[in-house]
């Protein structure tokens, strides 16, 4: 382990103890805040863990009972092991519909021995195409790891084990859109072989089915926005811990970890895709 890797490991251990302190350590039972929406879903450990299973006939999914207007949404996830090319595990917030706001974590399966990639995306009024991809510094199928999305009036932050890997700032004053619609938290396991691995060249090896992904720590750290218009006075209030000044920007330690992980583990950034965007979108400069 070189000095850079050592310092990154130290930062990860520090951040694990400091970020997201408001999330209950044990989580809540699945049925308190979530509902099965389709497919093969098995509840384990008295409802404190859920397993999604995918075979040729069906994938699986669940979603929150509530819509949210802000929050810090975290879940511990263990991905399917071995050859998972074409298999997509998704953890995301969405307002649904053709003009949806959406914040995506998509885990793109890989051939055995190759790294699983995380694809993040931000949709605003139905417009996405803001992909950033990463490989991880651990095997996400070997054990549970914590993945989180912070969404407040100041910024959106994607976290892996408390390490921020992506930031999307609220830059409406510069004409950049920002997600503002009430969103539901959705989790799914599904067949994405048409595009997910090697651009769709690597198809699912069904001899490894059923593919199983496990989930736990079903926290509900969000402002409920069911049946009401969200605004700064409601879900942007600092009475919610995730809207306080501490979460308006990254701390110094988070910033260091953020820069390190992006330098070492990012594999694609739409902001750097010049054939696709000869002139980078405005938010690219502002989110640095």
C-alpha positions as CSV (number, residue, x, y, z in Angstrom):
1,X,0.0,0.0,0.0
2,X,1.5,3.3,-1.1
3,X,1.2,6.6,0.9
4,X,-1.7,7.8,-1.1
5,X,-3.7,4.6,-0.6
6,X,-2.9,4.7,3.1
7,X,-4.1,8.2,3.5
8,X,-7.3,7.4,1.6
9,X,-7.9,4.4,3.9
10,X,-7.4,6.6,7.0
11,X,-9.9,9.2,5.6
12,X,-12.5,6.5,4.9
13,X,-12.3,5.2,8.5
14,X,-12.6,8.8,9.9
15,X,-15.6,9.6,7.7
16,X,-17.4,6.4,8.6
17,X,-17.5,7.7,12.1
18,X,-18.6,11.2,11.3
19,X,-21.1,11.4,8.4
20,X,-24.8,10.6,8.6
21,X,-24.9,10.6,12.4
22,X,-28.7,11.0,12.4
23,X,-29.4,7.6,10.8
24,X,-30.4,4.9,13.4
25,X,-27.7,2.3,13.7
26,X,-30.1,-0.7,13.6
27,X,-32.4,0.7,11.0
28,X,-36.2,0.0,10.9
29,X,-38.1,-3.1,9.8
30,X,-38.8,-3.0,6.0
31,X,-42.6,-2.9,6.4
32,X,-42.4,0.4,8.4
33,X,-41.5,2.5,5.4
34,X,-41.3,0.3,2.3
35,X,-43.6,-1.8,0.1
36,X,-42.8,-4.6,-2.4
37,X,-43.7,-3.4,-6.0
38,X,-42.8,-6.5,-8.1
39,X,-41.0,-9.8,-8.5
40,X,-39.2,-12.1,-6.1
41,X,-38.7,-10.5,-2.7
42,X,-37.7,-12.4,0.5
43,X,-37.8,-10.8,3.9
44,X,-35.2,-12.0,6.3
45,X,-34.1,-11.3,10.0
46,X,-37.6,-10.3,11.1
47,X,-38.0,-7.9,8.2
48,X,-34.7,-6.1,8.9
49,X,-33.2,-7.5,5.7
50,X,-34.7,-8.0,2.2
51,X,-33.4,-10.1,-0.6
52,X,-34.3,-9.4,-4.3
53,X,-33.9,-12.3,-6.7
54,X,-33.8,-12.3,-10.5
55,X,-34.2,-15.2,-12.9
56,X,-35.2,-15.4,-16.6
57,X,-38.9,-14.8,-15.7
58,X,-38.6,-11.7,-13.5
59,X,-36.5,-9.3,-11.5
60,X,-37.7,-7.6,-8.4
61,X,-38.2,-4.2,-6.7
62,X,-39.5,-2.2,-3.8
63,X,-40.1,1.4,-3.0
64,X,-40.8,3.8,-0.1
65,X,-44.3,4.4,1.1
66,X,-43.7,8.1,1.1
67,X,-42.5,10.8,-1.3
68,X,-39.8,13.1,-0.1
69,X,-38.7,16.7,-0.6
70,X,-35.2,16.4,1.0
71,X,-33.3,14.0,3.0
72,X,-30.2,11.8,3.5
73,X,-31.2,8.4,2.1
74,X,-28.9,5.5,3.0
75,X,-29.1,1.8,2.7
76,X,-26.6,-1.1,3.2
77,X,-26.4,-3.2,0.0
78,X,-24.7,-6.5,-0.9
79,X,-24.6,-7.1,-4.6
80,X,-25.0,-10.5,-6.4
81,X,-21.6,-12.3,-6.7
82,X,-19.7,-14.0,-9.5
83,X,-20.7,-13.5,-13.2
84,X,-23.2,-10.7,-13.1
85,X,-22.7,-9.2,-16.6
86,X,-25.9,-7.5,-17.7
87,X,-27.4,-7.5,-14.2
88,X,-28.3,-4.1,-12.8
89,X,-29.0,-3.3,-9.2
90,X,-30.5,0.2,-8.7
91,X,-31.0,2.4,-5.7
92,X,-32.5,5.8,-6.6
93,X,-34.9,8.7,-6.0
94,X,-37.4,9.5,-8.7
95,X,-40.5,11.6,-9.1
96,X,-41.5,9.3,-12.0
97,X,-43.2,10.3,-15.3
98,X,-41.7,11.7,-18.5
99,X,-40.4,14.9,-16.9
100,X,-39.0,13.3,-13.8
101,X,-36.4,14.5,-11.4
102,X,-34.2,11.5,-10.5
103,X,-31.0,10.7,-8.6
104,X,-29.5,7.4,-9.6
105,X,-27.1,4.8,-8.1
106,X,-26.9,1.9,-10.7
107,X,-24.6,-1.0,-10.1
108,X,-23.6,-2.5,-13.4
109,X,-22.7,-6.2,-13.2
110,X,-19.5,-7.6,-14.7
111,X,-17.9,-10.8,-15.9
112,X,-16.4,-12.8,-13.0
113,X,-13.1,-11.3,-12.0
114,X,-13.8,-7.9,-13.5
115,X,-14.9,-4.9,-11.4
116,X,-18.5,-3.9,-11.0
117,X,-19.1,-0.3,-11.9
118,X,-21.3,2.2,-10.2
119,X,-23.1,4.6,-12.5
120,X,-24.5,7.8,-11.0
121,X,-26.9,10.1,-12.9
122,X,-28.9,13.3,-12.2
123,X,-32.2,13.9,-14.1
124,X,-33.9,17.3,-14.0
125,X,-37.3,17.7,-15.7
126,X,-36.7,14.5,-17.6
127,X,-33.3,15.4,-18.8
128,X,-30.5,13.1,-17.7
129,X,-27.3,12.3,-19.7
130,X,-25.2,13.4,-16.7
131,X,-23.5,10.0,-16.1
132,X,-20.4,9.5,-13.9
133,X,-19.0,6.0,-13.4
134,X,-16.7,4.6,-10.8
135,X,-15.1,1.3,-9.8
136,X,-14.9,0.6,-6.1
137,X,-12.0,0.0,-3.8
138,X,-13.6,-3.2,-2.4
139,X,-15.7,-6.1,-3.7
140,X,-19.3,-5.0,-3.3
141,X,-20.6,-8.5,-3.5
142,X,-18.5,-9.8,-0.6
143,X,-20.3,-7.9,2.2
144,X,-22.7,-5.1,2.9
145,X,-21.6,-1.6,2.2
146,X,-23.4,1.7,2.8
147,X,-24.6,3.8,-0.1
148,X,-26.2,7.2,0.4
149,X,-27.8,10.1,-1.4
150,X,-27.9,13.5,0.3
151,X,-30.5,15.9,-1.2
152,X,-31.0,19.3,0.4
153,X,-31.4,22.9,-0.8
154,X,-27.7,23.3,-1.2
155,X,-26.3,20.2,-2.8
156,X,-26.8,16.6,-3.9
157,X,-24.0,14.2,-2.7
158,X,-23.5,10.6,-3.6
159,X,-21.7,8.6,-0.8
160,X,-20.1,5.2,-0.7
161,X,-19.3,4.1,2.9
162,X,-19.5,7.7,3.9
163,X,-17.1,8.8,1.2
164,X,-18.5,11.4,-1.2
165,X,-17.9,10.4,-4.8
166,X,-20.1,12.9,-6.6
167,X,-21.5,16.4,-5.9
168,X,-24.2,18.3,-7.8
169,X,-24.6,21.8,-6.4
170,X,-27.7,24.0,-6.4
171,X,-26.7,26.6,-9.0
172,X,-30.1,27.8,-10.0
173,X,-28.8,31.4,-9.9
174,X,-26.5,30.5,-12.8
175,X,-29.4,29.0,-14.8
176,X,-28.6,25.4,-13.9
177,X,-31.6,23.2,-13.1
178,X,-31.9,21.5,-9.7
179,X,-34.2,18.6,-8.6
180,X,-37.2,20.0,-6.8
181,X,-40.1,17.6,-7.3
182,X,-41.2,15.2,-4.6
183,X,-39.4,11.9,-5.1
184,X,-39.9,8.2,-4.1
185,X,-37.0,6.0,-3.1
186,X,-36.9,3.0,-5.4
187,X,-34.8,-0.2,-5.3
188,X,-34.7,-2.8,-8.1
189,X,-32.8,-5.7,-9.6
190,X,-33.3,-6.1,-13.3
191,X,-32.1,-7.3,-16.7
192,X,-30.0,-4.5,-18.3
193,X,-28.0,-6.7,-20.7
194,X,-29.0,-4.5,-23.6
195,X,-26.6,-1.7,-22.4
196,X,-25.1,-2.3,-18.9
197,X,-22.0,-4.3,-19.5
198,X,-19.5,-3.5,-22.3
199,X,-22.1,-1.4,-24.0
200,X,-24.5,-4.4,-24.2
201,X,-21.9,-6.8,-25.7
202,X,-21.7,-8.9,-22.5
203,X,-25.0,-10.7,-22.1
204,X,-26.4,-12.4,-18.9
205,X,-25.1,-15.9,-18.2
206,X,-28.3,-17.5,-16.9
207,X,-26.4,-20.5,-15.5
208,X,-25.5,-18.3,-12.5
209,X,-29.2,-17.4,-11.9
210,X,-31.0,-16.7,-9.7
211,X,-29.0,-13.5,-9.0
212,X,-29.6,-12.2,-5.5
213,X,-29.0,-8.8,-3.9
214,X,-29.5,-8.1,-0.2
215,X,-30.5,-4.8,1.5
216,X,-30.7,-3.7,5.1
217,X,-30.8,-0.6,7.3
218,X,-34.1,0.8,6.0
219,X,-33.8,4.4,7.4
220,X,-36.4,7.0,6.8
221,X,-34.3,10.2,7.1
222,X,-36.4,12.4,4.7
223,X,-39.0,15.1,4.7
224,X,-42.3,13.6,3.8
225,X,-43.8,15.5,0.9
226,X,-46.9,13.4,0.2
227,X,-49.7,15.5,-1.2
228,X,-48.1,18.9,-0.8
229,X,-45.9,21.3,-2.8
230,X,-42.3,21.3,-1.4
231,X,-40.5,24.5,-0.9
232,X,-37.7,26.0,1.3
233,X,-40.1,26.7,4.2
234,X,-41.2,23.0,4.3
235,X,-38.6,20.5,3.3
236,X,-35.7,23.0,3.2
237,X,-36.1,23.8,6.9
238,X,-33.0,23.5,9.1
239,X,-35.2,21.7,11.7
240,X,-34.2,18.7,9.6
241,X,-30.6,17.7,10.4
242,X,-29.6,17.1,6.8
243,X,-30.4,20.7,5.9
244,X,-28.2,22.3,8.6
245,X,-25.0,24.2,7.7
246,X,-22.9,21.0,8.3
247,X,-24.5,19.5,5.2
248,X,-24.4,22.6,2.9
249,X,-20.9,21.7,1.7
250,X,-18.2,19.1,2.1
251,X,-16.0,19.3,5.1
252,X,-12.2,19.5,4.6
253,X,-11.7,15.8,5.2
254,X,-14.6,15.0,2.9
255,X,-13.2,17.2,0.2
256,X,-9.8,15.4,0.4
257,X,-11.5,12.0,0.1
258,X,-13.7,13.3,-2.7
259,X,-10.7,14.4,-4.8
260,X,-8.8,11.2,-4.1
261,X,-11.6,8.8,-5.0
262,X,-12.4,10.7,-8.2
263,X,-8.7,10.8,-9.3
264,X,-8.2,7.1,-8.6
265,X,-11.6,5.4,-9.2
266,X,-13.6,7.4,-11.7
267,X,-13.9,5.7,-15.1
268,X,-16.2,8.1,-16.9
269,X,-17.3,11.7,-16.5
270,X,-19.8,13.2,-19.0
271,X,-18.1,16.6,-18.3
272,X,-14.9,15.2,-19.9
273,X,-16.7,13.6,-22.9
274,X,-15.8,16.2,-25.5
275,X,-17.1,14.3,-28.5
276,X,-20.5,14.1,-26.7
277,X,-20.3,17.6,-25.3
278,X,-17.9,19.9,-27.2
279,X,-18.9,22.6,-24.9
280,X,-19.3,21.1,-21.4
281,X,-22.6,21.8,-19.6
282,X,-22.5,24.8,-17.3
283,X,-22.8,22.7,-14.1
284,X,-19.5,20.9,-14.9
285,X,-17.5,24.0,-14.1
286,X,-19.6,24.9,-11.1
287,X,-19.6,21.5,-9.4
288,X,-15.8,21.3,-9.2
